[in-house]
Amino acid sequence: MNNYSYVIGVDMGGTHTAFGAVDARGHIPCRGQILTGDYSTGESYTNALGDAINKLIEGNDLTGKVRGIGMGAPNGNMNDGTIAKAANISWAKTVAVPVAQMLTERTGLPCKLTNDANAAAVGEMTYGAAKGMKDFIVITLGTGLGSGIVANGQLVVGHDGFAGELGHVIAIRHNGRQCGCGRHGCLEAYASATGVARTAREMLDENPQKQSLLRNIVYRPITSKDVYDAAKQGDELAIKIFNFTGELLGAAFADFITFSSPQAIILFGGLAHSGDFLLKPLQQSLDKHILSVFKGKTQIVISQLNDAEAPILGASALAWE
Ligand SMILES: [Zn+2]
């Protein structure tokens, strides 16, 4: 690892872009952030980010010690370093912005860019549960469902850089719920924080006689966290919502496993912390649907990386490669 003892990890979200310097053991000694939405063009955003990174490096005496920048961003494309068709980023909705190249010009550091879920997969491989594994899948269960697939030790990115969109497989529910991508029946519309909240709404409406703690929430939309809190108190409807979600997710995982035969599927993100409420029905469904040659060979693991640090760690890991 020659003289460089740090990399910069950048986690770009719809509202904030957080970044930090990371050492080889995965410690983050210093960090910073800018607002993503404050800029009207990709250039002004990238310049502001580059300047903020330069300031972090100079201010913390890291000049000459940083190997490069790794960045995770919505629709970040590993093949050409651009962000394009990102629904929540005003300046990247219609044009492909070469963010990696622009950042390199501003900072003098090599920059690798990929989407958030791929960054999470590299993070698990470098610092987390997938250390030493060559075949695994990371599933991020947040607002949406993201996936990062590693096969033979390499991220699967495809010929156009966009591979691994397992949140948008539609085999699970034909003509099902409308998804943010415009199609119907995507896994993400069910198995994500948003999907769980939609299931809650549907089940409450379909079972008007059934009592549930969730009925007490009237002044704001129900969240997946509400469903979890209700399940913990033994609420039958909340438990049914998790059973339904786990069943769908387990069947989808059975399909994913037939594709790349992963050693593990690692779950990351808020919904992944629902414990056995989600894991039990998921595992049962997986065992029921899995092709017999794969039975019992893939572990389902919850990420042990800290939710607050993992996105920066994951992105930074790209820069060690
Ligand atoms: Zn979709």
Residues whose N, C-alpha, C, O or C-beta is under 5 A from the ligand:
A	BS01	ZN	G167 H168 C179 G180 C181 C186
